[in-house]
């Protein structure tokens, strides 16, 4: 049953997280949407009448992505001024919003049909921190399995160059270098050799398709042009050489991959970022059980690892966790990160409490 008040509140929640992630333009816009949206367009009516769980469904980010797409296409000068941060008065933003909704209702409505697939390449820095910990425990050679790969931009993790607090990882001649602001403890250098990497998504995107590229760009927040530049670089890398990305249910795909014989001396690693909250409960439970079962059979010659960057609601940050078998079945928190990888804090800075994954109630949508 639709709950208009809850649907408006989802935009206020999103505004809070935007403000915590240094995105004042989006924070203001989401606050205005929460108060000023009306049902006199099909898009407005669908948002206010949303029957699902609006935060878990990323409803605010669906809509704001559509608005940003209009701006990037040069279709609405009023909205463009809002997205450039030139208009900050709430009533002026509301006027621009209402004008855009009436002028572009047909273009905006389809953006509500599916969740955003941000797949931010900057998140690879946090994931690499986790992979380094797995390599430290079990040796440098890793086979990576990523679920929720979206457009596969983090499947380029073996081709990016990283600067993690002065510790470099990856090819010296990489066309994209990811160097987040480093906070806390820098990782100790350790060799990492990714021998293979592949991923799956229920709705994978071909980032090399210009239409898809434009859609991904629309989900890049206006405050962070460096993310847009990095996105373009990552897409160019995919055009140069593609990635192994399959359309599949995460649990079914993982079961199939875990059943493939594992090479001796290679650690098989499940990896994901900002994915768990989108999985159906039965899928998440199946993966949890599967990893524990296979992990209990792991040997020093054929270890199993799990690297995850997932949100903590209380912190409005991402928590980087790892676990591995044999010998490290308890989940370890090794750092926290900005949702888009703007900064990474190494070291055990905060323990959200208990084993991973986070409860289904702890949904945080970051985009």
Residue pairs with C-beta under 8 A, 6 or more apart in sequence:
1 51
2 48
2 49
2 50
2 51
4 48
4 49
6 54
7 47
7 48
7 49
7 50
7 54
7 59
8 34
8 35
8 37
8 48
9 34
9 54
10 54
10 55
10 59
10 60
11 30
11 31
11 33
11 34
11 37
11 60
12 30
12 31
12 34
13 55
13 60
14 26
14 30
14 55
14 60
14 61
14 64
14 365
15 26
15 27
15 28
15 30
15 31
15 34
16 27
16 316
17 316
17 339
17 364
17 365
17 366
18 24
18 26
18 27
18 30
18 221
19 27
20 316
21 316
21 338
21 339
21 340
21 342
21 366
22 223
22 342
23 221
23 223
23 224
24 85
24 223
25 82
25 83
25 84
25 85
25 221
25 222
25 223
26 64
26 221
26 222
26 223
28 88
28 90
28 93
29 64
29 67
29 82
29 93
29 97
30 60
30 64
31 90
32 90
32 93
32 94
32 97
33 60
33 63
33 64
33 97
35 90
35 94
36 93
36 94
36 97
36 98
37 44
37 47
37 48
37 97
38 44
38 48
38 98
39 45
39 48
39 49
41 101
41 102
41 105
42 105
42 109
43 63
43 66
43 101
43 105
43 108
43 109
43 112
44 101
46 109
46 112
47 59
47 63
47 112
50 57
50 59
52 59
53 363
54 60
55 363
55 364
55 365
56 277
56 278
56 363
56 365
57 115
58 115
58 116
58 365
58 367
59 112
60 365
61 115
61 116
61 219
61 365
61 367
62 111
62 112
62 114
62 115
62 116
63 108
63 111
63 112
64 367
65 111
65 116
65 215
65 218
65 219
65 367
66 107
66 108
66 110
66 111
66 112
66 218
67 79
67 83
67 97
67 100
67 108
68 83
68 218
68 219
68 220
68 222
69 107
69 111
69 214
69 215
69 218
70 76
70 79
70 100
70 104
70 107
70 108
71 79
71 80
71 83
71 222
72 214
72 217
72 218
73 214
74 80
75 104
75 107
76 96
76 99
76 100
76 103
76 104
78 87
78 95
78 96
78 99
78 100
79 96
79 97
79 100
81 87
81 96
82 93
82 96
82 97
83 222
84 222
85 222
85 223
87 93
87 96
100 108
101 108
114 203
115 278
116 219
116 367
117 150
117 151
117 201
117 203
117 205
117 216
117 219
118 150
118 216
118 219
118 220
118 274
118 340
118 367
119 149
119 150
119 151
119 152
119 153
119 154
119 205
119 216
120 153
120 227
120 339
120 340
120 341
121 153
121 154
121 156
121 160
121 176
121 178
121 230
121 231
121 234
121 341
122 178
122 180
122 227
122 230
122 340
122 341
122 342
123 154
123 273
123 274
123 309
123 318
123 337
123 339
123 340
123 341
124 154
124 156
124 157
124 160
124 162
124 178
124 341
125 162
125 164
125 178
125 179
125 180
125 337
125 341
125 344
126 273
126 309
126 318
126 320
126 335
126 337
126 341
126 344
127 154
127 157
127 271
127 273
127 307
127 309
127 320
128 157
128 162
128 164
128 169
128 170
128 192
129 164
129 187
129 320
129 334
129 335
129 344
129 346
130 271
130 307
130 308
130 309
130 320
130 321
130 322
130 334
131 142
131 144
131 157
131 192
131 194
131 269
131 271
131 307
132 169
132 187
132 190
132 192
133 187
133 307
133 322
133 332
133 334
134 142
134 267
134 269
134 305
134 307
134 322
134 324
135 142
135 190
135 191
135 192
135 193
135 267
136 188
136 190
137 303
137 305
137 324
137 327
137 328
138 267
138 300
138 303
138 305
138 324
139 265
139 267
139 303
140 190
140 191
140 192
140 193
141 193
141 195
141 265
141 266
141 267
142 192
142 193
142 194
142 195
142 266
142 267
142 268
142 269
142 305
143 194
143 195
143 196
143 197
143 262
143 263
143 266
143 267
143 268
143 269
144 155
144 157
144 158
144 194
144 196
144 197
144 198
144 269
144 271
145 198
145 199
145 254
145 257
145 268
145 269
145 270
145 271
146 154
146 155
146 197
146 198
146 199
146 200
146 270
146 271
146 272
147 199
147 200
147 201
147 250
147 253
147 254
147 270
147 271
147 272
147 275
147 287
148 199
148 200
148 201
148 250
148 272
148 273
148 274
148 275
148 278
148 279
149 155
149 199
149 200
149 201
149 204
149 245
150 201
150 204
150 205
151 204
151 205
151 206
151 207
151 212
151 216
151 245
152 199
152 204
152 205
152 207
152 238
152 243
152 245
153 207
153 231
153 234
153 235
153 238
154 199
154 271
154 273
155 197
155 198
155 199
155 243
155 244
155 245
156 176
156 234
156 237
156 238
156 243
157 194
157 197
158 170
158 194
158 197
159 170
159 171
159 174
159 176
159 237
159 241
160 170
160 174
160 176
160 177
160 178
161 168
161 169
161 170
161 171
161 172
161 174
161 176
161 177
161 178
162 168
162 169
162 170
162 177
162 178
162 179
163 177
163 178
163 179
164 179
164 180
164 182
164 186
164 187
164 344
164 346
165 182
165 185
165 186
165 187
165 344
165 346
166 182
166 186
167 186
167 187
167 188
167 189
169 192
175 233
175 236
175 237
176 230
176 233
176 234
176 237
178 230
178 341
180 337
180 338
180 341
180 342
180 343
180 344
181 342
181 343
181 344
182 343
182 344
182 345
182 346
183 343
183 344
183 345
183 346
184 335
184 345
184 346
184 347
184 349
185 346
185 347
186 346
187 346
195 263
195 266
197 243
197 244
198 243
198 244
198 245
198 246
198 257
199 243
199 244
199 245
199 246
200 245
200 246
200 247
200 248
200 249
200 250
200 253
200 254
201 245
201 246
201 247
201 248
202 247
202 248
202 249
202 250
203 247
204 245
204 246
204 247
205 212
205 215
205 216
206 212
207 213
207 216
207 234
207 235
207 238
208 235
208 238
208 239
208 242
213 231
213 232
213 235
216 231
216 235
217 228
217 231
219 367
220 227
220 228
220 231
221 227
221 340
221 367
224 340
224 342
227 340
246 253
248 256
249 283
250 275
250 279
250 283
250 287
251 283
251 286
251 287
251 290
254 270
254 287
254 290
255 286
255 290
258 268
258 290
258 294
262 268
262 302
263 302
264 301
264 302
265 301
266 302
267 302
267 303
267 304
267 305
267 324
268 302
268 303
268 304
268 305
269 304
269 305
269 306
269 307
270 287
270 291
270 304
270 305
270 306
270 307
271 306
271 307
271 308
272 307
272 308
272 309
272 310
273 308
273 309
273 310
273 318
274 309
274 310
274 311
274 318
274 339
274 366
275 310
276 284
276 308
276 310
276 357
276 358
277 310
277 311
277 358
277 360
277 362
277 363
277 364
277 365
279 287
281 360
284 357
284 360
288 357
291 304
291 306
292 329
294 304
295 304
295 323
295 324
295 325
295 326
295 329
296 325
298 304
298 325
298 326
299 326
300 326
303 324
303 325
303 326
304 324
304 325
305 322
305 323
305 324
305 325
306 321
306 322
306 323
306 324
306 356
307 320
307 321
307 322
308 320
308 321
308 322
308 356
308 357
309 318
309 319
309 320
309 337
310 318
310 319
310 321
310 356
310 357
310 358
311 317
311 318
311 319
311 339
311 358
311 362
311 364
311 366
312 318
312 319
312 336
312 350
312 352
312 358
312 362
312 364
313 358
313 362
313 363
313 364
314 352
315 336
315 350
315 352
316 364
317 336
317 337
317 338
317 339
318 336
318 337
318 338
318 339
318 366
319 333
319 335
319 336
319 350
319 352
320 333
320 334
320 335
320 336
320 337
320 344
321 331
321 332
321 333
321 334
321 356
322 328
322 331
322 332
322 334
323 329
323 330
323 331
323 332
323 356
330 355
331 355
331 356
332 348
333 348
333 349
333 350
333 351
333 352
334 346
334 347
334 348
335 344
335 345
335 346
335 347
335 348
335 349
336 344
336 345
336 349
336 350
337 343
337 344
337 345
338 344
339 366
339 367
340 366
352 358
